[in-house]
Structures are given as C-alpha cells and as structure tokens.
Amino acid sequence: MAVATRNARLAAMHTFARSLISEHPEYMDTLQLVVTLPFKRARGWHLSNISKGPEIKSVLARIDRRTPSGQRDYALFSLMFNTDARVQEILKLRILTFVWYRPVPPSKGAFSTTAAHR
C-alpha cells in the first residue's frame, strides 16, 4: 500500500475515533490509541525535485505544438511547471477562475502637466 493511501485511511480512522470519543467517552482509553497512531513519513516526490533546467525543457520539447491537443498539453504542462500546481489544482480551474482584462491606454493628454490641467 502506498504511503499516501495509508495516511489517507489513517486520517479517516483518526476522525472516526475522535467522533466516537465524543459520543462514547467510556471508550476513550481505547480510542485514544487509534488517535495517537502516527502517520507514516515518506520522502515525497515533488515537482521542485526536478531541476528547472533540462528536464522540464525536455518534457516541453516533446509536445507537438502544431496540433490543438499539443497546444493544450503545452499550456497545461507549462502552467504546472511554472506554478508548481498539482494536477488536482489544474483540474479545478475554470474559465471564470481567471481575471480577464484588456489594458486601456490612457486617453491623449490624460496625464498632462500643462497649466490648463492644473
């Protein structure tokens, strides 16, 4: 069993044991043993373990950007690499998540320092 799976199941057991303690305090001693079970530590893989150099460039270079799906994949992988976002975070993104704006150039003379505007 993977460490992450084990820890997720253990977290559920911790939560369940805590709720049982509040409902049945007479079993607190036994349930407290479940709550004190430690999570397993693992040397986790993280995107930052990859150097920001040749490995990422190699992954991006293999994507065929001439196709719509290649453009999509390149955009998604670039977003993940540049922001260290997890796949789940990327999947939750929606078009309304982004703030879209069009920069409006100032009108002519809007920032004028002439005497007429003082």
N, C-alpha and C positions, 0 to 999 in steps of 0.2 A: 504494500500500500504506500502510495506517495505521502511524503511528509505533509503536504498541503491538505490532502484528503483526510489524513489522520487528525490534523489540527482542526479542521472544519467540523469533523464529527465530535471531537473532544469539546469544542466550543458549544456545540448543541447540548452535549451532556452536562456541561457546566451550567448552562442556562436552565435546563430542566431540573437539575439538582437544586439550584437556588430557588426555583419556584416551588419545589416540593418542601424545602426548608420553611418557606413562609406559610405553607398550608399545613404542614405536619411537623411542627417543631420538636416533637418527641423523637424523631429520627435524625435530628441534627448531627449527632456524632458520626453516624454512618455516612450521611450525605456530604458532610464536610470533607470526608476522604476523597469523594469524587471531585469536589470543587478544587481541592488542592493538587489534583493531578497536573503535572507540568506539561506545557506544550513542548513539542519536540523542536529543537532548533535545527535549521538546515542552512547550509550555505546556498542561499537562493541565487537563481540566475536573474540578472537584471540587465536591462539594455545598456546601462552605464559600464557593464563589464566588457563591452565591445569598445575598442578604441574608436574615437570619432574619425579615424582616418580611412585606411584602405579597405577595411571590411565593409563598412557602410557604402563606400563608393562602389565596391564590387557588387553588392546586392542591387543598388540602384542602376548600375550599368547593365545589368542583365534583363532589365524590364524593357520590353519593346514599346516605346512611347509613340509609335506610329498608329497604334490601334486605340480605340476608345477605352477598352479594358486595361490596356497598358498605361494609358494616361491616368486612369483612375487608380491603378495599383501604385504608380509612381507617386501620385499625390498623397495617397494614404500612408505609404511607407515613409515618405519624406516627412509627413506630419508626425508620425510616430517617432522617427529618429530625432527630429528637431525639438520635440516637446517632451520626450520620454513618457508619452502617454501609453497606457496599457491598451490592449485590444478592446477590452470591455468599454473603456472610456471613449475610444474611437467609435465603437458601435452605437453608443448612446447619443452621438452628435446628430443633430437635425439642422436643417437649413435655418430654422429660427434661433438656433444657438448663437449664430454669428451676428455681429452688428455690422450691417452694411451701410455704407455712406459714400456719397460722391463728394469729394472735396470741391468746394465752391470757391473759385478765385475771387479775391476782393474786387469790388467794382472800382472803376478808374477814379482815382482821387479819394478813395475811402480813407486812406491813411495820410492824406496830405497835411503838410505842416505849414501851408501858406497862411497868410494873415486873414484870408476870408473865412477860414475854418477855426480860427482861434477864439 
